[in-house]
Amino acid sequence: MLVHVVDISGMEGRDPYEDFCKINEELAEYSEKLASLPQIVALNKCDVFGAEENAKAFTEKLKGAAPVFSIEAVSG
């Protein structure tokens, strides 16, 4: 099983979903076996201002392809 920890805060000005897709593309290039493992996504920094909107957009784009869990870095 693979666990993707995705910075959902958007503080770096990057699209978390695009980052997730790029990592999966790189995994497939490296090893089809790794790419075929079940995956879950941990959305990190969900307690940062604006992260809730990013998390909603990410989850909608993912379309149920993997279970998504929220992590609150600051407040635990």
C-alpha positions in Angstrom: 0.0 0.0 0.0 1.2 3.5 -0.8 0.3 6.5 1.3 0.6 9.9 -0.4 1.1 12.8 2.0 -0.1 15.8 0.1 0.4 19.4 1.2 -3.1 20.8 0.7 -2.4 24.2 2.1 -1.5 25.8 -1.2 1.1 27.9 0.5 3.7 27.1 -2.1 1.5 28.2 -4.9 1.3 24.7 -6.4 -1.7 22.6 -7.4 -1.8 19.6 -5.0 -3.7 17.5 -7.4 -1.2 18.1 -10.2 1.6 17.1 -7.8 -0.3 13.9 -6.9 -0.7 13.1 -10.6 3.0 13.8 -11.4 4.1 11.5 -8.5 1.9 8.7 -9.9 3.3 9.2 -13.4 6.8 8.9 -12.0 5.9 5.8 -10.1 4.5 4.1 -13.2 7.7 5.0 -15.1 9.8 3.6 -12.3 7.8 0.4 -11.6 4.4 -0.8 -12.8 4.3 -3.0 -9.7 4.6 0.0 -7.4 2.1 2.0 -9.5 -0.4 -0.8 -9.2 -0.4 -1.0 -5.4 -3.5 0.3 -3.5 -3.2 3.9 -2.5 -4.5 6.2 0.1 -4.1 10.0 0.3 -3.4 12.0 3.5 -4.1 15.7 3.0 -1.6 17.5 5.2 -2.1 21.0 6.7 -5.8 20.9 6.5 -6.0 23.4 9.3 -4.3 26.2 7.4 -6.5 29.1 6.1 -7.9 28.2 2.7 -7.0 24.6 2.8 -10.6 23.5 3.2 -11.4 24.7 -0.4 -8.2 23.1 -1.7 -9.1 19.8 0.0 -12.6 19.9 -1.5 -11.3 20.6 -5.0 -8.7 17.8 -4.7 -11.2 15.3 -3.5 -13.6 16.1 -6.4 -10.8 15.8 -8.9 -9.7 12.4 -7.4 -13.3 11.1 -8.1 -13.0 8.3 -5.5 -9.9 6.8 -7.0 -8.4 6.5 -3.5 -9.5 7.0 0.1 -8.7 10.5 1.4 -7.9 11.4 5.0 -7.3 14.9 6.5 -4.4 15.7 8.8 -4.3 18.9 10.8 -0.6 19.7 11.3 -1.0 22.6 13.7 -3.9 21.6 15.9 -3.3 17.9 15.7 
